[in-house]
Amino acid sequence: MHASSGGNLAGLGGIAAQAGFNAGDGKRYFNIPGSRTDDIVDVEMTTNVGIPGRWVFRIDDAQVQVGGCNNTTSVCLTLRPCLNGGKCIEDCITGNPSYTCSCLAGFTGKQCQIDVDECASNPCHNKASCISGINSFSCWCPPGFKGATCEIEESPCKTKECQNGGECQITNTTAVCLCQPGYTGEDCEIEINECESSPCLNGGQCMDLVNNFTCSCATPFTGQHCEIDPSTCEGRNCRNRQMCNYIRPGRYVCTCSPGYYGNNCQYGGPRMSNACSSNPCQNEGTCLESSQGYVCECAEGYAGTDCRDKVSDDCECRNGGKCLDGNITVCHCPPGYFGLLCEFEVTTTPCNMNTQCPDGGYCMEYGGSYLCVCHTDYGTNHTEPPSPCDSEPCLNGGSCDAHEDSYTCDCPRGFTGKYCEKERPKLCSSGPCRNGGTCKESDGEYHCTCPYRFTGKHCEIGKPDPCTSGPCHNGGTCFHYIGKYKCDCLPGYTGRHCETAPSPCFRHPCKNGATCEDFGNSYVCICSAGYTGRHCQSEIDCGIPTEVKHAQLAFNSTKMGSLAIYHCAFGYILNSQNNVRLCLAKGIWSDPPECNEIDECTSQPCLNGGLCKDQIAHYLCLCKAGYTGNNCESGKRTWKHLC
């Protein structure tokens, strides 16, 4: 062996040693594989005759001949040098009993002993974590990045879910939702209630719509905000240019000039002469001439233009008022009286706008002065004024609430109007719910139950598919249902978005019953008895046991736990009773026995003073003079050795 040229003191460094044979003639030489490389440190594990550390050379006709590739000198069969599943290839062409290991993907080195670290090249971008596997790697991407190596930067809008038709826009690298009209909130999740500002006036009820509202006005108000009172004097409700007196919302009184009468001064006027000459009024009705001809004041129990119609006994008109056209609640009042049932009389009691009338009536201008408008049945003792609800004006089961000189009707469900005479239209009858939504009424309101993928007060907004944003990471599959989504993760990945990577032990890299210990980004295999290697993939092999001098060897296997039995040759004996070697867990055989030669002279076979000389498997007696025989048992001296 040629040593390396190391340092002067320690002898370290320099060129690796060279081992082999060199005759010095430039022709007869042989270098052991691995010479002049770092592999020479393992020279004791190499051989060409089946015994690690032993190389045999034979010089014949100027050539060096080494063992061939047979079962006796095969390096691959003898040493089994390739680890981690590598395939051993014999090198027999050059005559050198060497080998080459063809490694599985993910391993390298002369003996495939090195597990390639796929993360060494830093393949993951954008500060992602790299997890090394067998011939593979995976990247754990930080938020905002995706792709096999986290090379793709995700848009902030990918994870931003704008509701109710909102559109995601990027502002200063931040995802912001641009909401549809009528919605607000960070994710457009809040519908703006346009009724919060109380836009409906005069007791109107506000109903919120999407980006709008509608007012359900109390009688008699109208308009978008219930701001219009059709009963004001601006509507010219008093006929024949008579004076209108506005009392309060929904209430006015017409002051009729002499010759005019009726709630709105719609009757009377300048008389037309001779209009009554034909006696048009029947059933003792009194004929009065007017500007349009005549007007009949019918006797009690009759009504109509000519008093031809017999009035029902249920007529509720007071103070001589007549029911018109058979309607028991629509009255024709005589002069000086007014009201729905002619229940009010303009008295001569003086008042002013700051003085209340005795019965709580209101003060109005009449005939150039201020007079009280009183209930006609107001008693002289002024102790119990009549109620406007005495006539039971509220229909269809409505309840009457008296307010000074007026009343309001509290209508039951399904009816509306001043007297509850109108049937309230059902809120759902207009079909406010869109896209197949179901309308239900409750407490004077309606609610829409929307089908899947629609929302909004009227089911007018289509919900986006939550899977379109690709919320599932690491190859997870997105399924949407009932407005939500669920990620079906690949085996080993967990989390709502499959964002949690599996343990390195998840894929069971350890073979042959080994135990895998997780160390975060790496793992270690604890091998079962009889196996070795990074993944415990290789079975422990002690190789062919060494020969023992003067012994025959027999073994059934080279795996751990195998036995090698030695039998000494004739004339030899083992140094101990144990003639068995065991293949240990370290991959080596236990200590070999020794065969010692048997000393046949210990039994003193030579007689008559003969000298015993021990030989292999026999002995020789040197007899004294006068004795002979194998054991000097005869009297004649002779030399003869035993076989």
C-alpha positions in Angstrom: 0.0 0.0 0.0 1.2 3.4 -0.9 0.5 5.9 1.9 -0.8 9.4 1.3 1.4 12.4 1.3 0.0 14.1 4.4 1.4 16.7 6.7 4.8 16.4 8.5 3.4 16.2 12.0 0.0 14.4 11.8 0.3 12.8 8.4 -3.2 14.0 7.6 -4.4 15.5 4.3 -2.9 15.2 0.9 -3.8 12.5 -1.7 -5.7 9.4 -0.7 -3.7 6.1 -0.4 -3.3 3.6 -3.2 -3.7 -0.1 -2.5 -2.9 -3.1 -4.8 0.0 -4.9 -6.5 2.8 -3.5 -8.7 5.7 -5.6 -10.1 7.6 -2.5 -11.1 7.9 -3.5 -14.8 5.0 -1.3 -16.0 3.0 -4.4 -17.0 2.2 -6.4 -14.0 0.2 -4.3 -11.6 -3.3 -4.1 -10.1 -5.0 -1.4 -8.2 -7.8 -2.3 -5.7 -11.0 -0.4 -6.6 -11.2 2.8 -4.6 -7.5 3.6 -4.7 -6.5 7.2 -4.7 -10.1 8.1 -3.6 -11.9 8.6 -0.3 -13.4 5.2 -0.7 -10.0 3.6 0.1 -10.9 4.0 3.8 -13.4 1.1 3.3 -10.7 -1.2 1.8 -11.1 -3.6 4.6 -14.6 -4.3 3.4 -13.5 -5.3 -0.1 -12.2 -8.6 -1.4 -11.7 -10.8 -4.4 -11.7 -14.1 -2.6 -14.8 -13.9 -0.5 -13.1 -12.8 2.7 -13.5 -9.0 3.5 -10.1 -7.3 3.7 -8.2 -10.1 1.7 -7.0 -9.7 -1.9 -5.1 -12.5 -3.7 -3.0 -12.1 -6.8 -1.3 -14.6 -9.1 1.4 -13.6 -11.5 1.3 -15.7 -14.7 3.0 -14.8 -18.0 3.3 -11.1 -17.3 -0.4 -10.6 -16.3 -2.1 -10.3 -13.1 -5.2 -12.5 -12.7 -7.9 -11.9 -10.1 -10.9 -13.8 -9.2 -13.7 -14.0 -11.7 -17.4 -13.2 -11.3 -18.5 -16.5 -9.8 -20.4 -17.3 -6.7 -17.2 -17.7 -4.8 -15.6 -14.4 -5.6 -18.7 -12.3 -6.4 -18.4 -9.0 -4.7 -22.2 -8.4 -5.0 -23.1 -11.8 -3.5 -20.4 -11.7 -0.9 -20.5 -8.1 0.4 -24.0 -7.0 -0.7 -22.6 -3.4 -0.7 -25.6 -1.5 -2.2 -27.9 0.0 0.3 -31.4 1.4 0.2 -32.6 -0.9 -2.5 -29.7 -0.2 -4.9 -28.9 -2.8 -7.5 -25.3 -4.2 -7.4 -23.6 -4.5 -10.9 -20.5 -6.7 -11.1 -17.4 -5.4 -12.9 -15.9 -8.5 -14.5 -14.7 -7.2 -17.8 -11.4 -5.6 -16.6 -10.7 -8.5 -14.3 -11.1 -6.3 -11.3 -13.6 -7.8 -8.8 -15.3 -4.5 -8.2 -18.9 -3.3 -8.5 -21.1 -0.4 -9.3 -24.4 0.4 -7.4 -27.4 1.5 -9.4 -29.3 3.6 -6.9 -33.1 4.1 -6.6 -34.3 7.6 -7.3 -33.7 9.7 -4.2 -30.4 8.1 -3.1 -26.8 8.5 -4.2 -23.3 7.6 -3.1 -21.0 4.7 -4.1 -23.2 2.4 -2.0 -26.4 4.4 -2.3 -26.0 5.3 1.3 -26.9 9.0 0.9 -30.5 10.1 1.0 -30.7 13.0 -1.4 -32.1 16.1 0.3 -34.5 17.5 -2.4 -34.8 20.7 -0.3 -31.1 21.5 -0.5 -31.6 23.5 -3.7 -34.3 25.7 -1.9 -37.0 24.9 -4.5 -39.8 26.7 -2.6 -40.2 30.4 -3.3 -41.6 33.3 -1.3 -40.3 32.0 2.1 -42.3 28.8 1.9 -41.3 25.8 4.0 -39.9 22.8 2.2 -40.6 19.2 3.3 -38.3 16.6 1.9 -39.6 13.2 0.9 -38.2 10.2 -1.0 -37.3 11.5 -4.4 -39.8 14.3 -3.9 -40.5 17.4 -1.9 -43.6 19.5 -1.1 -43.9 23.3 -0.3 -46.0 24.7 2.5 -47.0 28.1 1.1 -47.5 31.2 3.3 -50.8 33.1 3.0 -51.1 34.8 -0.4 -49.1 32.3 -2.5 -49.9 29.1 -4.2 -48.5 26.6 -6.8 -46.2 23.6 -6.6 -43.3 25.8 -5.4 -45.4 28.7 -4.1 -44.4 30.7 -7.1 -47.9 32.2 -7.8 -49.0 35.2 -5.9 -52.7 35.1 -5.2 -54.9 38.1 -5.7 -56.3 39.5 -2.4 -59.7 39.1 -3.9 -59.3 35.3 -4.1 -60.1 35.0 -0.4 -62.5 38.0 -0.2 -66.2 37.0 -0.4 -68.3 40.0 -1.3 -72.0 39.2 -0.6 -75.2 40.4 -2.2 -73.7 41.0 -5.6 -70.8 43.1 -4.4 -67.7 43.3 -6.5 -64.2 42.9 -5.1 -61.6 45.6 -6.0 -58.0 45.9 -5.0 -57.1 49.2 -3.3 -53.5 49.7 -2.0 -52.9 45.9 -2.2 -56.1 45.4 0.0 -59.3 43.7 -1.1 -62.3 46.0 -0.8 -65.9 45.2 -1.6 -67.8 47.6 -3.9 -71.4 47.1 -2.8 -74.6 47.2 -4.9 -77.0 50.0 -4.2 -78.9 49.3 -1.0 -76.1 47.4 0.8 -73.2 48.3 3.0 -70.7 46.6 5.3 -67.1 45.3 4.9 -68.5 42.3 2.8 -71.7 44.0 1.7 -73.5 41.8 4.2 -75.8 44.6 5.6 -78.9 45.7 3.8 -79.5 49.4 4.3 -82.8 50.1 6.0 -84.2 53.1 4.2 -87.0 53.3 6.8 -84.6 54.3 9.6 -84.9 57.9 8.6 -88.7 57.7 9.1 -89.6 59.0 5.7 -93.3 58.3 6.0 -95.3 61.3 7.4 -98.7 61.6 9.1 -98.6 58.1 10.7 -97.8 56.3 7.5 -96.2 52.9 7.8 -92.8 52.4 6.1 -91.9 49.2 4.3 -88.2 48.7 3.5 -87.2 47.6 0.0 -83.8 47.1 -1.6 -82.4 50.6 -2.2 -85.9 52.0 -1.8 -88.9 52.1 0.5 -92.7 52.5 0.2 -95.2 54.1 2.5 -98.6 52.7 3.4 -100.4 55.9 4.2 -103.1 56.4 6.9 -106.4 57.7 5.7 -106.8 60.2 4.0 -103.2 60.9 3.2 -101.5 60.1 0.0 -98.1 60.7 -1.8 -94.7 59.0 -1.7 -94.2 60.2 1.9 -97.9 60.4 2.8 -97.4 64.2 2.7 -100.6 65.0 0.8 -103.9 65.6 2.7 -106.7 65.5 0.1 -109.1 66.8 2.7 -107.5 70.2 3.0 -109.1 73.3 1.7 -106.6 73.5 -1.0 -108.6 70.7 -2.7 -111.6 73.0 -3.2 -113.8 70.6 -1.4 -116.5 73.2 -0.6 -118.8 73.5 -3.6 -120.3 76.6 -5.2 -117.3 78.8 -4.1 -118.3 78.5 -0.4 -115.9 79.1 2.5 -113.7 76.2 3.6 -112.4 76.0 7.2 -109.5 73.6 7.7 -109.7 72.1 11.2 -106.8 69.5 11.2 -105.5 66.7 9.0 -108.4 64.9 7.6 -111.0 67.4 8.9 -112.5 70.6 7.4 -115.9 72.4 7.6 -117.6 74.3 4.9 -119.4 77.6 5.8 -122.4 77.8 3.5 -123.9 81.1 2.4 -127.7 81.6 2.8 -129.4 79.4 0.2 -126.7 76.7 0.3 -126.5 73.6 2.5 -124.9 70.2 2.7 -121.5 69.1 4.1 -119.8 70.7 1.1 -122.4 73.3 0.4 -123.3 71.3 -2.6 -127.0 71.9 -2.3 -129.1 75.1 -2.8 -128.2 78.3 -4.4 -130.1 81.0 -6.3 -133.6 79.9 -6.9 -135.0 79.1 -10.4 -138.6 80.5 -10.4 -141.5 78.3 -11.1 -139.3 75.2 -10.7 -141.8 73.8 -8.1 -144.9 74.6 -10.1 -145.2 71.0 -11.2 -145.2 69.6 -7.6 -142.3 67.2 -8.3 -141.8 66.1 -4.7 -143.8 63.0 -3.8 -144.9 61.6 -0.5 -145.6 65.0 1.0 -142.1 66.2 0.3 -141.5 70.0 0.3 -140.2 71.5 -2.9 -137.4 74.2 -2.7 -136.4 76.2 -5.8 -132.6 76.3 -6.6 -130.3 77.4 -9.3 -130.5 74.0 -10.9 -134.2 73.8 -10.6 -135.6 72.4 -7.4 -134.6 70.3 -4.4 -137.1 68.1 -2.5 -137.0 68.0 1.3 -138.6 64.6 1.9 -140.8 63.7 4.8 -139.5 61.3 7.4 -139.2 57.8 6.0 -138.7 58.9 2.4 -135.6 59.9 0.3 -134.5 60.3 -3.3 -134.6 63.3 -5.7 -138.4 63.3 -5.8 -138.9 61.6 -2.4 -140.0 58.5 -4.1 -137.8 56.1 -2.2 -138.9 54.7 1.1 -136.1 54.9 3.7 -135.2 52.0 5.9 -136.0 52.4 9.5 -132.3 52.0 10.2 -131.3 55.5 8.9 -128.9 57.0 11.3 -129.1 60.6 10.2 -129.8 63.1 13.0 -131.3 66.6 13.3 -133.7 66.0 10.4 -131.0 64.7 8.1 -132.1 62.3 5.4 -130.4 59.2 4.2 -129.4 59.6 0.6 -130.3 56.9 -1.9 -131.1 54.3 0.8 -127.6 54.5 2.4 -128.1 54.6 6.1 -124.8 56.4 6.8 -124.7 59.0 4.1 -126.9 61.9 5.2 -128.4 65.0 3.6 -128.3 67.6 6.5 -130.7 70.6 6.9 -129.3 74.1 7.1 -127.2 74.8 10.2 -126.1 71.2 10.7 -123.3 69.2 9.3 -121.3 66.1 9.9 -121.4 62.5 8.6 -124.7 62.0 10.4 -125.7 65.7 10.7 -124.5 65.5 14.4 -122.9 68.9 14.5 -124.7 72.3 14.8 -123.2 75.7 14.3 -124.5 77.5 17.4 -124.6 81.2 18.3 -122.3 80.7 21.3 -119.5 83.3 20.8 -115.9 82.2 21.0 -112.5 83.0 19.7 -109.6 80.9 18.4 -108.1 80.8 21.9 -111.2 79.8 23.7 -112.5 76.2 23.8 -116.3 75.6 23.4 -118.1 74.1 26.3 -118.4 70.6 24.9 -114.9 70.5 23.6 -116.1 71.5 20.1 -114.0 73.7 17.9 -114.4 77.4 17.2 -114.9 78.5 13.6 -115.8 81.6 11.6 -119.5 81.7 10.7 -121.4 84.7 9.3 -118.7 87.2 10.0 -118.1 86.1 13.7 -116.6 83.2 15.6 -119.1 80.6 16.8 -118.9 77.2 18.4 -119.6 74.0 16.6 -121.3 71.8 19.1 -122.8 68.3 19.3 -126.6 68.7 18.8 -127.3 66.3 21.7 -124.9 68.1 24.1 -126.8 68.5 27.4 -127.6 71.8 29.0 -125.8 70.6 32.2 -122.5 70.2 30.3 -121.7 67.1 32.4 -121.7 64.2 29.9 -120.9 65.4 26.4 -121.9 62.9 23.7 -119.2 60.7 22.0 -118.5 60.8 18.3 -118.4 57.0 18.5 -122.1 56.8 19.6 -123.2 56.2 16.1 -120.9 53.2 15.8 -119.3 54.4 12.5 -116.6 51.7 12.3 -117.6 48.8 10.1 -116.4 45.2 9.8 -115.7 44.8 13.5 -113.5 47.9 13.8 -113.2 49.6 17.2 -113.9 53.3 17.5 -111.6 55.7 19.4 -113.0 59.1 20.3 -110.8 62.2 20.0 -112.6 65.4 21.1 -114.9 66.2 18.2 -113.8 63.3 16.0 -113.0 59.6 16.0 -110.7 57.1 14.4 -111.4 53.5 13.6 -109.0 50.8 14.6 -109.6 48.2 11.9 -109.2 44.5 12.3 -106.7 42.5 10.2 -107.7 42.5 6.5 -109.6 45.9 6.5 -108.7 49.5 6.1 -110.2 52.9 5.4 -111.6 55.6 7.7 -114.6 53.4 8.6 -112.8 50.0 7.9 -115.0 49.8 4.9 -112.2 48.7 2.5 -110.8 45.3 2.4 -107.0 45.5 2.8 -105.2 43.9 -0.1 -102.9 41.1 1.0 -99.2 42.1 1.0 -98.2 38.9 -0.9 -100.9 39.3 -3.6 -98.5 41.5 -5.6 -95.9 38.7 -5.7 -93.0 40.7 -4.2 -90.7 37.6 -3.9 -88.6 36.9 -7.0 -86.7 33.9 -8.3 -89.1 31.4 -6.9 -89.1 32.9 -3.4 -92.0 32.1 -1.0 -94.0 35.0 0.5 -95.4 34.8 4.0 -97.3 37.5 5.9 -96.8 38.2 9.6 -97.8 41.1 11.8 -98.7 43.4 8.9 -95.5 42.6 7.1 -94.3 40.1 4.5 -91.2 38.1 4.4 -89.6 36.2 1.5 -88.1 32.8 2.0 -85.5 32.5 -0.8 -84.4 29.4 -2.6 -80.8 28.3 -2.7 -78.3 30.7 -4.2 -80.6 33.8 -3.9 -80.8 36.4 -1.1 -82.1 39.8 -0.4 -85.4 41.1 0.9 -87.1 40.1 -2.3 -84.7 37.2 -3.3 -83.5 39.5 -6.0 -79.8 39.0 -5.5 -78.0 35.9 -6.8 -75.4 34.5 -4.5 -72.0 33.7 -6.2 -70.7 30.1 -6.2 -68.3 30.0 -3.2 -66.1 27.5 -5.0 -65.2 29.9 -7.8 -62.5 31.6 -5.7 -60.7 28.3 -5.2 -60.6 28.3 -1.4 -59.2 24.7 -1.1 -55.4 24.4 -1.0 -53.0 21.6 -1.6 -55.1 19.9 -4.3 -58.3 19.8 -2.2 -61.6 19.6 -4.0 -64.4 22.2 -3.3 -68.0 21.2 -3.0 -70.8 23.8 -2.5 -74.1 23.2 -0.7 -76.8 25.4 0.9 -74.8 28.6 0.3 -71.6 27.2 1.8 -68.7 25.1 0.7 -66.6 22.2 2.0 -63.1 21.2 1.1 -62.4 17.5 0.4 -58.7 17.3 1.2 -56.1 14.9 -0.2 -55.0 12.1 2.2 -53.1 13.6 5.1 -54.1 17.2 4.7 -56.4 18.8 7.2 -58.0 22.2 8.0 -61.0 23.9 6.6 -59.1 24.8 3.4 -56.7 21.8 3.5 -54.0 24.2 4.6 -52.4 21.9 7.2 -49.7 19.7 5.7 -49.5 16.0 6.9 -46.8 14.6 9.1 -43.7 13.3 7.3 -44.7 9.9 8.8 -48.1 10.0 7.1 -47.0 8.2 4.0 -45.4 5.4 6.1 -41.9 5.8 4.8 -40.5 3.2 7.2 -40.5 -0.3 6.0 -40.6 -3.8 7.5 -42.6 -2.9 10.6 -40.3 0.0 11.6 -41.6 2.9 13.8 -41.6 6.4 12.4 -40.7 9.3 14.7 -41.9 12.8 13.5 -39.5 15.7 14.0 -41.5 18.4 12.2 -39.9 18.7 8.8 -38.1 15.4 9.0 -38.4 11.9 10.4 -36.4 9.0 11.8 -37.1 5.3 11.3 -36.6 3.0 14.3 -36.0 -0.3 12.7 -37.3 -3.7 13.8 -34.8 -6.4 14.6 -33.1 -7.7 11.5 -33.4 -4.6 9.3 -31.3 -1.5 8.7 -31.1 1.6 6.4 -32.7 5.0 6.5 -36.1 3.5 5.9 -35.3 0.1 7.4 -35.6 -1.3 3.8 -32.5 -3.5 4.0 -32.4 -6.8 5.8 -29.3 -7.2 8.0 -26.7 -9.4 6.3 -23.6 -10.7 8.0 -22.1 -12.0 4.8 -20.3 -15.3 4.3 -18.7 -16.3 7.7 -14.9 -16.6 7.7 -13.1 -19.9 7.4 -11.6 -21.5 10.6 -8.3 -23.4 10.1 -8.6 -27.1 10.3 -12.4 -26.9 10.3 -15.3 -27.4 7.9 -18.0 -24.7 7.7 -21.8 -25.2 7.3 -24.4 -22.3 7.4 -27.9 -21.9 6.1 -28.2 -18.2 5.7 -26.3 -14.9 6.2 -29.3 -13.0 7.8 -29.5 -11.9 11.4 -30.0 -14.8 13.7 -28.5 -17.3 11.3 -26.0 -20.0 12.6 -22.6 -21.0 11.2 -21.4 -24.5 12.5 -17.8 -25.5 12.4 -16.6 -29.2 12.5 -12.9 -29.7 13.2 -10.8 -32.1 10.9 -9.6 -35.5 12.2 -7.0 -35.0 14.8 -8.3 -31.6 15.9 -10.7 -30.4 18.6 -12.6 -27.2 19.2 -11.2 -24.9 21.9 -14.6 -24.8 23.6 -17.8 -26.8 23.5 -19.5 -24.0 21.4 -18.9 -24.7 17.8 -21.6 -22.3 16.5 -21.3 -18.6 15.4 -24.4 -16.3 15.4 -25.2 -13.5 12.9 -25.7 -10.4 15.2 -27.8 -7.3 14.9 -24.8 -5.2 14.0 -24.4 -7.3 10.8 -21.3 -9.2 12.0 -20.8 -12.8 13.1 -19.9 -13.7 16.7 -16.3 -14.7 17.5 -15.2 -17.8 15.6 -13.9 -21.0 17.4 -10.5 -22.5 17.0 -9.5 -26.1 16.1 -6.6 -27.2 18.2 -4.5 -30.3 17.4 -5.1 -33.3 19.7 -2.0 -34.5 21.7 -2.2 -38.3 21.4 0.7 -38.7 23.8 -1.2 -37.5 26.8 -2.5 -41.0 27.2 1.1 -42.3 27.5 0.6 -45.1 24.9 4.4 -46.1 24.8 5.4 -48.9 27.1 8.6 -50.1 28.6 10.1 -46.6 28.8 9.4 -45.8 25.2 9.4 -42.1 24.2 6.1 -40.8 22.6 6.2 -38.3 19.8 3.0 -36.6 18.9 2.0 -36.2 15.2 -1.2 -35.1 13.4 -4.0 -37.6 14.2 -1.5 -40.2 15.4 1.7 -40.7 17.6 5.1 -42.4 17.3 6.8 -44.6 20.0 10.6 -44.5 20.2 11.3 -47.8 22.0 14.3 -48.5 24.2 16.8 -51.1 23.2 15.4 -54.5 23.3 11.8 -53.5 22.8 9.7 -53.3 19.7 6.0 -52.9 18.6 3.7 -50.0 18.1 3.7 -49.3 21.7 7.1 -50.9 22.5 5.3 -53.8 23.9 7.6 -56.5 22.4 11.2 -57.3 23.4 12.7 -56.5 19.9 13.6 -52.9 19.2 12.1 -51.4 16.0 11.0 -48.1 14.4 7.5 -47.9 13.1 5.0 -45.1 13.1 1.4 -45.5 13.5 -1.1 -44.4 10.8 
